[in-house]
Amino acid sequence: MTSDPALLTPVKVRELAAALGVRPTKSLGQNFVVDPGTVRKTVRQAQVEPAERVVEVGPGLGSLTLGLLAAGAHVVAVEIDPVLARALPTTVVAQTSGWTATTADGPVVGHVHDDAGVLRLTVLLADALDLTAIDGPAPTALVANLPYNVAVPVLLTFLARFDSLRRALVMVQSEVADRLVAPPGSRVYGVPSVKVAWYAHARRVASVGRSVFWPAPNVDSALVAVERRDPPVTTATREQVFTVVDAAFAQRRKTLRAALAPLAGSGEAAASALVAAGLDPGDRGERIGVAGFARLAEHLCEP
């Protein structure tokens, strides 16, 4: 039986940062979780199963990584900061008993095996938005404290590129969480709402206060659970549907007829496509669900 990693405390997080000469940067959206209770809550909400392969984006100093490992996950950590990426295996080993780390040069900068010799952690030095493949068993879950500045693009990119992901649990800015889970007709419903709905059902599961981070951000956060589901049945491609979604929300106050006129070639053509799709040309994008946009794409886009 392997030993469980010890989670990082606020003091330990600051000690690690000082030893590495790391100062959190706004450009990389770095706000490190320093509260073990929040880590445990995140892992619990993620419903991580023993031996499940989980991908984590932006592990930073390793707070959530250690929580995932303690739950029995086999983690692939994707980190853009070379200092943090190369330090993570050492941090994990220091927080466990009998685990071993190996380091390397290249996209994979480190591995950690537990005291039974099982590979538990793979660290990739990469921009998550550029990642197109993950070697080894396909991950089934994404669990991450996503950098605020790229949270939506990262989530959508991973849902698009990694079909093996059946669910995700992401910590994002509270306002972003509201957009991700918003239903049609709500005030904050928009492009992220529709595009996430293409892949999955999203729901807000918990709020996260500012004090659990270092440095404390100027906004609150939230945990969003994402469960993969089949996209709407349609002859249109995902790219075609998303093109229509982008056009519909390019100017939020415009009617669909006006907003889609450039894409359709004219207002009359847009109106005809909307009627054929069973939609009101005088309506706005904020009231249309993903299935409606899929029907609309069938009439607006070339086969």
Contacts in CASP RR format, 6 or more apart in sequence:
PFRMAT RR
TARGET T0000
AUTHOR 0000-0000-0000
METHOD contacts of the structure
MODEL  1
MTSDPALLTPVKVRELAAALGVRPTKSLGQNFVVDPGTVRKTVRQAQVEP
AERVVEVGPGLGSLTLGLLAAGAHVVAVEIDPVLARALPTTVVAQTSGWT
ATTADGPVVGHVHDDAGVLRLTVLLADALDLTAIDGPAPTALVANLPYNV
AVPVLLTFLARFDSLRRALVMVQSEVADRLVAPPGSRVYGVPSVKVAWYA
HARRVASVGRSVFWPAPNVDSALVAVERRDPPVTTATREQVFTVVDAAFA
QRRKTLRAALAPLAGSGEAAASALVAAGLDPGDRGERIGVAGFARLAEHL
CEP
1 116 0 8 1.000
2 99 0 8 1.000
2 114 0 8 1.000
2 115 0 8 1.000
2 116 0 8 1.000
2 118 0 8 1.000
3 96 0 8 1.000
3 97 0 8 1.000
3 98 0 8 1.000
3 99 0 8 1.000
3 114 0 8 1.000
3 115 0 8 1.000
4 69 0 8 1.000
4 70 0 8 1.000
4 96 0 8 1.000
5 66 0 8 1.000
5 67 0 8 1.000
5 69 0 8 1.000
5 70 0 8 1.000
5 92 0 8 1.000
5 95 0 8 1.000
5 96 0 8 1.000
5 99 0 8 1.000
6 66 0 8 1.000
6 95 0 8 1.000
6 96 0 8 1.000
7 36 0 8 1.000
7 37 0 8 1.000
7 39 0 8 1.000
7 40 0 8 1.000
7 63 0 8 1.000
7 66 0 8 1.000
7 67 0 8 1.000
7 70 0 8 1.000
7 95 0 8 1.000
8 16 0 8 1.000
8 34 0 8 1.000
8 36 0 8 1.000
8 61 0 8 1.000
8 62 0 8 1.000
8 63 0 8 1.000
8 66 0 8 1.000
8 91 0 8 1.000
8 95 0 8 1.000
9 34 0 8 1.000
9 36 0 8 1.000
10 34 0 8 1.000
10 35 0 8 1.000
10 214 0 8 1.000
13 32 0 8 1.000
13 34 0 8 1.000
13 61 0 8 1.000
13 63 0 8 1.000
13 214 0 8 1.000
14 34 0 8 1.000
14 214 0 8 1.000
16 22 0 8 1.000
16 61 0 8 1.000
16 87 0 8 1.000
16 91 0 8 1.000
17 23 0 8 1.000
17 24 0 8 1.000
17 32 0 8 1.000
17 61 0 8 1.000
20 83 0 8 1.000
20 84 0 8 1.000
20 87 0 8 1.000
21 83 0 8 1.000
22 61 0 8 1.000
22 81 0 8 1.000
22 83 0 8 1.000
22 84 0 8 1.000
24 30 0 8 1.000
24 31 0 8 1.000
24 32 0 8 1.000
24 214 0 8 1.000
24 215 0 8 1.000
27 149 0 8 1.000
28 80 0 8 1.000
28 81 0 8 1.000
28 147 0 8 1.000
28 149 0 8 1.000
29 147 0 8 1.000
29 148 0 8 1.000
29 149 0 8 1.000
29 150 0 8 1.000
30 60 0 8 1.000
30 81 0 8 1.000
30 147 0 8 1.000
31 145 0 8 1.000
31 148 0 8 1.000
31 213 0 8 1.000
31 214 0 8 1.000
31 215 0 8 1.000
31 216 0 8 1.000
31 217 0 8 1.000
32 60 0 8 1.000
32 61 0 8 1.000
32 63 0 8 1.000
32 213 0 8 1.000
32 214 0 8 1.000
33 39 0 8 1.000
33 63 0 8 1.000
33 64 0 8 1.000
33 145 0 8 1.000
33 171 0 8 1.000
33 212 0 8 1.000
33 213 0 8 1.000
34 63 0 8 1.000
34 212 0 8 1.000
34 213 0 8 1.000
34 214 0 8 1.000
35 211 0 8 1.000
35 212 0 8 1.000
36 63 0 8 1.000
38 208 0 8 1.000
38 212 0 8 1.000
39 63 0 8 1.000
39 64 0 8 1.000
39 66 0 8 1.000
39 67 0 8 1.000
40 67 0 8 1.000
41 206 0 8 1.000
41 223 0 8 1.000
42 64 0 8 1.000
42 143 0 8 1.000
42 145 0 8 1.000
42 169 0 8 1.000
42 171 0 8 1.000
42 223 0 8 1.000
43 64 0 8 1.000
43 67 0 8 1.000
43 68 0 8 1.000
43 70 0 8 1.000
43 71 0 8 1.000
43 143 0 8 1.000
45 169 0 8 1.000
45 205 0 8 1.000
45 206 0 8 1.000
45 223 0 8 1.000
45 225 0 8 1.000
46 54 0 8 1.000
46 68 0 8 1.000
46 141 0 8 1.000
46 143 0 8 1.000
46 167 0 8 1.000
46 169 0 8 1.000
46 225 0 8 1.000
47 167 0 8 1.000
47 169 0 8 1.000
48 54 0 8 1.000
48 68 0 8 1.000
48 71 0 8 1.000
48 72 0 8 1.000
48 73 0 8 1.000
48 141 0 8 1.000
48 143 0 8 1.000
49 73 0 8 1.000
50 71 0 8 1.000
50 72 0 8 1.000
50 73 0 8 1.000
51 72 0 8 1.000
51 73 0 8 1.000
51 74 0 8 1.000
52 72 0 8 1.000
52 73 0 8 1.000
52 74 0 8 1.000
52 140 0 8 1.000
52 141 0 8 1.000
53 73 0 8 1.000
53 74 0 8 1.000
53 75 0 8 1.000
53 76 0 8 1.000
53 137 0 8 1.000
53 138 0 8 1.000
53 139 0 8 1.000
53 140 0 8 1.000
53 141 0 8 1.000
54 68 0 8 1.000
54 73 0 8 1.000
54 74 0 8 1.000
54 75 0 8 1.000
54 76 0 8 1.000
54 139 0 8 1.000
54 140 0 8 1.000
54 141 0 8 1.000
54 142 0 8 1.000
54 143 0 8 1.000
55 75 0 8 1.000
55 76 0 8 1.000
55 77 0 8 1.000
55 78 0 8 1.000
55 134 0 8 1.000
55 139 0 8 1.000
55 141 0 8 1.000
55 142 0 8 1.000
55 143 0 8 1.000
55 144 0 8 1.000
55 158 0 8 1.000
55 162 0 8 1.000
55 165 0 8 1.000
56 64 0 8 1.000
56 65 0 8 1.000
56 68 0 8 1.000
56 75 0 8 1.000
56 76 0 8 1.000
56 77 0 8 1.000
56 78 0 8 1.000
56 142 0 8 1.000
56 143 0 8 1.000
56 144 0 8 1.000
57 78 0 8 1.000
57 128 0 8 1.000
57 142 0 8 1.000
57 144 0 8 1.000
57 146 0 8 1.000
57 154 0 8 1.000
57 158 0 8 1.000
58 77 0 8 1.000
58 78 0 8 1.000
58 79 0 8 1.000
58 80 0 8 1.000
58 128 0 8 1.000
58 144 0 8 1.000
58 145 0 8 1.000
58 146 0 8 1.000
58 147 0 8 1.000
59 65 0 8 1.000
59 77 0 8 1.000
59 78 0 8 1.000
59 79 0 8 1.000
59 84 0 8 1.000
59 88 0 8 1.000
59 123 0 8 1.000
60 79 0 8 1.000
60 81 0 8 1.000
60 84 0 8 1.000
60 88 0 8 1.000
61 84 0 8 1.000
61 87 0 8 1.000
61 88 0 8 1.000
61 91 0 8 1.000
62 77 0 8 1.000
62 88 0 8 1.000
62 91 0 8 1.000
62 92 0 8 1.000
63 145 0 8 1.000
64 143 0 8 1.000
64 144 0 8 1.000
64 145 0 8 1.000
65 75 0 8 1.000
65 77 0 8 1.000
65 88 0 8 1.000
65 92 0 8 1.000
65 121 0 8 1.000
66 91 0 8 1.000
66 92 0 8 1.000
66 95 0 8 1.000
68 75 0 8 1.000
68 143 0 8 1.000
69 75 0 8 1.000
69 92 0 8 1.000
69 96 0 8 1.000
69 120 0 8 1.000
69 121 0 8 1.000
72 120 0 8 1.000
73 120 0 8 1.000
73 143 0 8 1.000
74 118 0 8 1.000
74 119 0 8 1.000
74 120 0 8 1.000
74 121 0 8 1.000
74 137 0 8 1.000
75 120 0 8 1.000
75 121 0 8 1.000
75 122 0 8 1.000
76 121 0 8 1.000
76 122 0 8 1.000
76 124 0 8 1.000
76 134 0 8 1.000
76 139 0 8 1.000
77 85 0 8 1.000
77 88 0 8 1.000
77 121 0 8 1.000
77 122 0 8 1.000
77 123 0 8 1.000
77 124 0 8 1.000
78 124 0 8 1.000
78 126 0 8 1.000
78 128 0 8 1.000
78 131 0 8 1.000
79 85 0 8 1.000
79 88 0 8 1.000
79 123 0 8 1.000
79 124 0 8 1.000
79 125 0 8 1.000
79 126 0 8 1.000
80 125 0 8 1.000
80 126 0 8 1.000
80 127 0 8 1.000
80 128 0 8 1.000
82 109 0 8 1.000
82 125 0 8 1.000
85 109 0 8 1.000
85 123 0 8 1.000
85 124 0 8 1.000
85 125 0 8 1.000
86 103 0 8 1.000
86 109 0 8 1.000
86 110 0 8 1.000
86 123 0 8 1.000
86 125 0 8 1.000
88 110 0 8 1.000
88 121 0 8 1.000
88 123 0 8 1.000
89 101 0 8 1.000
89 102 0 8 1.000
89 103 0 8 1.000
89 109 0 8 1.000
89 110 0 8 1.000
89 111 0 8 1.000
89 112 0 8 1.000
89 121 0 8 1.000
89 123 0 8 1.000
90 101 0 8 1.000
92 99 0 8 1.000
92 101 0 8 1.000
92 112 0 8 1.000
92 121 0 8 1.000
93 99 0 8 1.000
93 100 0 8 1.000
93 101 0 8 1.000
93 112 0 8 1.000
96 114 0 8 1.000
96 115 0 8 1.000
97 115 0 8 1.000
98 114 0 8 1.000
98 115 0 8 1.000
99 112 0 8 1.000
99 113 0 8 1.000
99 114 0 8 1.000
99 115 0 8 1.000
99 120 0 8 1.000
100 112 0 8 1.000
100 113 0 8 1.000
100 117 0 8 1.000
101 110 0 8 1.000
101 111 0 8 1.000
101 112 0 8 1.000
101 113 0 8 1.000
102 110 0 8 1.000
102 111 0 8 1.000
102 113 0 8 1.000
103 109 0 8 1.000
103 110 0 8 1.000
104 110 0 8 1.000
104 111 0 8 1.000
106 125 0 8 1.000
107 124 0 8 1.000
107 125 0 8 1.000
107 126 0 8 1.000
108 122 0 8 1.000
108 123 0 8 1.000
108 124 0 8 1.000
108 125 0 8 1.000
108 135 0 8 1.000
109 123 0 8 1.000
109 124 0 8 1.000
109 125 0 8 1.000
110 121 0 8 1.000
110 122 0 8 1.000
110 123 0 8 1.000
111 119 0 8 1.000
111 121 0 8 1.000
111 122 0 8 1.000
111 123 0 8 1.000
112 119 0 8 1.000
112 120 0 8 1.000
112 121 0 8 1.000
113 119 0 8 1.000
113 120 0 8 1.000
114 120 0 8 1.000
124 131 0 8 1.000
124 134 0 8 1.000
128 150 0 8 1.000
128 154 0 8 1.000
128 157 0 8 1.000
128 158 0 8 1.000
129 150 0 8 1.000
129 153 0 8 1.000
129 154 0 8 1.000
129 157 0 8 1.000
131 161 0 8 1.000
132 161 0 8 1.000
134 162 0 8 1.000
138 162 0 8 1.000
138 164 0 8 1.000
139 162 0 8 1.000
139 164 0 8 1.000
139 165 0 8 1.000
140 164 0 8 1.000
140 165 0 8 1.000
140 166 0 8 1.000
140 167 0 8 1.000
141 165 0 8 1.000
141 166 0 8 1.000
141 167 0 8 1.000
141 168 0 8 1.000
141 169 0 8 1.000
142 155 0 8 1.000
142 158 0 8 1.000
142 162 0 8 1.000
142 165 0 8 1.000
142 167 0 8 1.000
142 168 0 8 1.000
142 169 0 8 1.000
142 170 0 8 1.000
142 226 0 8 1.000
143 168 0 8 1.000
143 169 0 8 1.000
143 170 0 8 1.000
144 154 0 8 1.000
144 168 0 8 1.000
144 170 0 8 1.000
144 171 0 8 1.000
145 170 0 8 1.000
145 171 0 8 1.000
146 154 0 8 1.000
146 155 0 8 1.000
146 170 0 8 1.000
146 171 0 8 1.000
146 172 0 8 1.000
147 154 0 8 1.000
148 172 0 8 1.000
148 173 0 8 1.000
148 176 0 8 1.000
148 217 0 8 1.000
148 219 0 8 1.000
151 170 0 8 1.000
151 172 0 8 1.000
151 173 0 8 1.000
151 176 0 8 1.000
152 172 0 8 1.000
152 176 0 8 1.000
152 179 0 8 1.000
152 180 0 8 1.000
152 192 0 8 1.000
155 168 0 8 1.000
155 170 0 8 1.000
155 180 0 8 1.000
155 196 0 8 1.000
155 226 0 8 1.000
156 192 0 8 1.000
156 195 0 8 1.000
156 196 0 8 1.000
156 199 0 8 1.000
158 165 0 8 1.000
158 168 0 8 1.000
159 165 0 8 1.000
159 168 0 8 1.000
159 196 0 8 1.000
159 199 0 8 1.000
159 200 0 8 1.000
159 226 0 8 1.000
159 228 0 8 1.000
160 199 0 8 1.000
160 238 0 8 1.000
165 228 0 8 1.000
166 227 0 8 1.000
166 228 0 8 1.000
167 200 0 8 1.000
167 225 0 8 1.000
167 226 0 8 1.000
167 227 0 8 1.000
167 228 0 8 1.000
168 200 0 8 1.000
168 224 0 8 1.000
168 225 0 8 1.000
168 226 0 8 1.000
169 205 0 8 1.000
169 223 0 8 1.000
169 224 0 8 1.000
169 225 0 8 1.000
169 226 0 8 1.000
170 223 0 8 1.000
170 224 0 8 1.000
170 226 0 8 1.000
171 208 0 8 1.000
171 221 0 8 1.000
171 222 0 8 1.000
171 223 0 8 1.000
171 224 0 8 1.000
172 180 0 8 1.000
172 221 0 8 1.000
172 222 0 8 1.000
172 224 0 8 1.000
173 217 0 8 1.000
173 219 0 8 1.000
173 220 0 8 1.000
173 221 0 8 1.000
173 222 0 8 1.000
174 207 0 8 1.000
174 219 0 8 1.000
174 220 0 8 1.000
174 221 0 8 1.000
174 222 0 8 1.000
175 188 0 8 1.000
175 219 0 8 1.000
176 192 0 8 1.000
177 204 0 8 1.000
177 221 0 8 1.000
177 222 0 8 1.000
177 223 0 8 1.000
177 224 0 8 1.000
178 188 0 8 1.000
178 204 0 8 1.000
178 222 0 8 1.000
179 188 0 8 1.000
179 189 0 8 1.000
179 190 0 8 1.000
179 192 0 8 1.000
179 193 0 8 1.000
180 192 0 8 1.000
180 193 0 8 1.000
180 196 0 8 1.000
180 202 0 8 1.000
180 224 0 8 1.000
180 226 0 8 1.000
181 193 0 8 1.000
181 202 0 8 1.000
181 203 0 8 1.000
181 204 0 8 1.000
181 224 0 8 1.000
182 188 0 8 1.000
182 189 0 8 1.000
182 190 0 8 1.000
182 193 0 8 1.000
183 189 0 8 1.000
183 193 0 8 1.000
184 193 0 8 1.000
184 286 0 8 1.000
184 287 0 8 1.000
184 288 0 8 1.000
184 289 0 8 1.000
185 286 0 8 1.000
185 287 0 8 1.000
186 286 0 8 1.000
189 286 0 8 1.000
190 249 0 8 1.000
190 285 0 8 1.000
190 286 0 8 1.000
191 245 0 8 1.000
191 246 0 8 1.000
191 249 0 8 1.000
194 245 0 8 1.000
194 288 0 8 1.000
194 289 0 8 1.000
194 290 0 8 1.000
194 293 0 8 1.000
195 242 0 8 1.000
195 245 0 8 1.000
196 202 0 8 1.000
196 226 0 8 1.000
197 289 0 8 1.000
197 290 0 8 1.000
198 231 0 8 1.000
198 232 0 8 1.000
198 238 0 8 1.000
198 241 0 8 1.000
198 242 0 8 1.000
198 290 0 8 1.000
199 226 0 8 1.000
199 228 0 8 1.000
199 229 0 8 1.000
199 231 0 8 1.000
200 226 0 8 1.000
200 227 0 8 1.000
200 228 0 8 1.000
200 229 0 8 1.000
201 226 0 8 1.000
201 227 0 8 1.000
201 229 0 8 1.000
202 224 0 8 1.000
202 225 0 8 1.000
202 226 0 8 1.000
202 227 0 8 1.000
203 224 0 8 1.000
203 225 0 8 1.000
204 222 0 8 1.000
204 223 0 8 1.000
204 224 0 8 1.000
204 225 0 8 1.000
205 223 0 8 1.000
205 224 0 8 1.000
205 225 0 8 1.000
206 222 0 8 1.000
206 223 0 8 1.000
207 220 0 8 1.000
207 221 0 8 1.000
207 222 0 8 1.000
207 223 0 8 1.000
208 220 0 8 1.000
208 221 0 8 1.000
208 222 0 8 1.000
208 223 0 8 1.000
209 220 0 8 1.000
209 221 0 8 1.000
210 216 0 8 1.000
210 217 0 8 1.000
210 218 0 8 1.000
210 219 0 8 1.000
210 220 0 8 1.000
210 221 0 8 1.000
213 221 0 8 1.000
231 238 0 8 1.000
231 290 0 8 1.000
231 294 0 8 1.000
232 290 0 8 1.000
232 291 0 8 1.000
232 292 0 8 1.000
232 294 0 8 1.000
233 294 0 8 1.000
234 241 0 8 1.000
234 294 0 8 1.000
234 295 0 8 1.000
234 297 0 8 1.000
234 298 0 8 1.000
235 298 0 8 1.000
235 303 0 8 1.000
236 294 0 8 1.000
236 297 0 8 1.000
236 298 0 8 1.000
236 301 0 8 1.000
237 297 0 8 1.000
237 301 0 8 1.000
240 297 0 8 1.000
240 300 0 8 1.000
240 301 0 8 1.000
241 290 0 8 1.000
241 293 0 8 1.000
241 294 0 8 1.000
241 297 0 8 1.000
243 263 0 8 1.000
243 297 0 8 1.000
243 301 0 8 1.000
244 260 0 8 1.000
244 263 0 8 1.000
244 293 0 8 1.000
244 296 0 8 1.000
244 297 0 8 1.000
244 300 0 8 1.000
244 301 0 8 1.000
245 293 0 8 1.000
247 259 0 8 1.000
247 260 0 8 1.000
247 262 0 8 1.000
247 263 0 8 1.000
248 256 0 8 1.000
248 259 0 8 1.000
248 260 0 8 1.000
248 285 0 8 1.000
248 288 0 8 1.000
248 293 0 8 1.000
249 259 0 8 1.000
249 285 0 8 1.000
249 286 0 8 1.000
250 259 0 8 1.000
251 258 0 8 1.000
251 259 0 8 1.000
252 284 0 8 1.000
252 285 0 8 1.000
252 286 0 8 1.000
253 284 0 8 1.000
254 284 0 8 1.000
255 281 0 8 1.000
255 282 0 8 1.000
255 283 0 8 1.000
255 284 0 8 1.000
256 270 0 8 1.000
256 274 0 8 1.000
256 279 0 8 1.000
256 280 0 8 1.000
256 281 0 8 1.000
256 282 0 8 1.000
256 283 0 8 1.000
256 284 0 8 1.000
256 285 0 8 1.000
256 288 0 8 1.000
257 267 0 8 1.000
257 270 0 8 1.000
257 271 0 8 1.000
257 274 0 8 1.000
257 281 0 8 1.000
257 282 0 8 1.000
258 267 0 8 1.000
258 270 0 8 1.000
259 284 0 8 1.000
259 285 0 8 1.000
260 267 0 8 1.000
260 270 0 8 1.000
260 273 0 8 1.000
260 274 0 8 1.000
260 296 0 8 1.000
260 300 0 8 1.000
261 267 0 8 1.000
261 269 0 8 1.000
261 270 0 8 1.000
263 270 0 8 1.000
263 300 0 8 1.000
264 270 0 8 1.000
264 273 0 8 1.000
264 300 0 8 1.000
270 281 0 8 1.000
270 300 0 8 1.000
271 281 0 8 1.000
272 299 0 8 1.000
273 296 0 8 1.000
273 299 0 8 1.000
273 300 0 8 1.000
274 280 0 8 1.000
274 281 0 8 1.000
274 282 0 8 1.000
274 283 0 8 1.000
274 296 0 8 1.000
274 299 0 8 1.000
275 281 0 8 1.000
276 299 0 8 1.000
277 292 0 8 1.000
277 295 0 8 1.000
277 296 0 8 1.000
277 298 0 8 1.000
277 299 0 8 1.000
278 295 0 8 1.000
279 288 0 8 1.000
279 292 0 8 1.000
279 295 0 8 1.000
279 296 0 8 1.000
288 296 0 8 1.000
END
